[in-house]
Amino acid sequence: MDREASAIESHPLPADLDTASAIQDRELRYTSGVYAKRPVAIVRGQGARLWDAEGREYIDCVGGQGAANLGHANPVVAQAIAEQARVLVSCPEIFFNDQRAALLEKLTALTGMPRAFLCNSGTEAIEAALKFSRLSTRRIEIVAAMRGFHGRTLGALSATWEKKYRTPFEPLVPGFSHVPYNDLDALEAAVGERTAAVILEVVQGEGGVNPGKREYLRLAQALCRERGALLILDEVQTGFGRTGKTFAFQHVDLEPDLLCLAKSIAGGFPMGATLLGPRLGDLPMQVHGSTFGGNPLACAAAMAAMRFLEENALPERAAELGAWFIDRLRTIRSPLVREVRGLGLMVGIELKQKVTPYLQALMGRGVLALPAGLTVMRFLPPLVISRLELEVVVSAVQDVLVSPLETD
Ligand SMILES: Cc1ncc(COP(=O)(O)O)c(C=O)c1O
């Protein structure tokens, strides 16, 4: 993997590339306006590095917001996409397909869950899980967690907690309630005979990098079984090695009824999946579907991604590097830091202040990272990142948290 880092310098930028400001102007003129953008145009990536239109290099701890676990421009995924693109791209699920059959077999073997519905994004994987839960239980209520994030379509948004995302679109889907995360009593009180499903992240991502307690997650499973509800685990962000296991539920020996996956499932190529456990029962034909779902191109990319993940032991790498990274970050002595926490290479530093100026300062030092809520700095580097690159990240974080921002 460290060989990748040394290969980086050998890719010059194309001469006819637009300037950074031309790219930004054009995008700003025509984009929807719903994204808060950083003033940088990223044009190329390799491994855990990104380059902007001016040729400036960054160490990437945004990691495509969790979609780039396998590293940018992953050669194995790139080759699989190129080969499949020449063979067959579109094949709706009214037909059978070789790539899809192989992927379904692989996903069910990896998760230990018998069946899967394939789609194109995280929010779609959640929508499917919510709809299937209603169908299977004939109940409509869903218990979700405060600070949970599950996506932006109306069903997934109803499970999402953050007001700023919800309020503009109310009224949302009825029947959703939110309980404090990691509060066992509140969960026990919320799950009843009308509950179709409990939906949880194993580690809350957007909500602040909050790992779920073992006893809380196990209680969620026990309550669902006892009270006839289904357990939906949202591993859109935690899946595919991020937390140090292939799936985060494997840290806590859970058997979810529905498991939602996306982001890194196909090495960064858009795809989602909802794995279906045995308690779900048979689903009636034609109740749900997707034109692009299970298309051969995404399936081929996902097969290559899973092969790469396994052959390079990326979950184990995330466990080892993540523990080391968290230890190193904890050595930073700054009055700004409230807590450093995380699991594997999903890491957060909670500050006592708003995080945005510190993220900007980090970018000025060549490190890209994410916020999680207002005060948490979140790191989701590609799992191929080297220890050396992480050491550079630690120094940059130390710099911005110890020296005053005015010096930037
Ligand atoms: C835990 C979780 N669930 C669902 C989603 C939604 O995924 P997508 O943006 O692919 O719709 C996200 C996206 O950040 C997420 O982190």
The ligand as an SDF file (V2000), in Angstrom:
LIG
                    3D

 16 16  0  0  0  0  0  0  0  0999 V2000
  -25.3610    6.6160    8.3150 C   0  0  0  0  0  0  0  0  0  0  0  0
  -25.8650    7.1400    7.0050 C   0  0  0  0  0  0  0  0  0  0  0  0
  -27.0120    6.6850    6.5120 N   0  0  0  0  0  0  0  0  0  0  0  0
  -27.5040    7.1060    5.3350 C   0  0  0  0  0  0  0  0  0  0  0  0
  -26.8320    8.0530    4.5880 C   0  0  0  0  0  0  0  0  0  0  0  0
  -27.3840    8.5220    3.2660 C   0  0  0  0  0  0  0  0  0  0  0  0
  -26.5970    8.0560    2.2300 O   0  0  0  0  0  0  0  0  0  0  0  0
  -26.6570    8.7440    0.7830 P   0  0  0  0  0  0  0  0  0  0  0  0
  -26.0590   10.0940    0.9040 O   0  0  0  0  0  0  0  0  0  0  0  0
  -25.8940    7.8020   -0.1050 O   0  0  0  0  0  0  0  0  0  0  0  0
  -28.1010    8.7970    0.3960 O   0  0  0  0  0  0  0  0  0  0  0  0
  -25.6130    8.5630    5.0780 C   0  0  0  0  0  0  0  0  0  0  0  0
  -24.8910    9.6000    4.3060 C   0  0  0  0  0  0  0  0  0  0  0  0
  -24.0430   10.2890    4.7860 O   0  0  0  0  0  0  0  0  0  0  0  0
  -25.1280    8.1020    6.3120 C   0  0  0  0  0  0  0  0  0  0  0  0
  -23.9730    8.5490    6.8150 O   0  0  0  0  0  0  0  0  0  0  0  0
  1  2  1  0
  2  3  1  0
  2 15  2  0
  3  4  2  0
  4  5  1  0
  5  6  1  0
  5 12  2  0
  6  7  1  0
  7  8  1  0
  8  9  2  0
  8 10  1  0
  8 11  1  0
 12 13  1  0
 12 15  1  0
 13 14  2  0
 15 16  1  0
M  END
$$$$
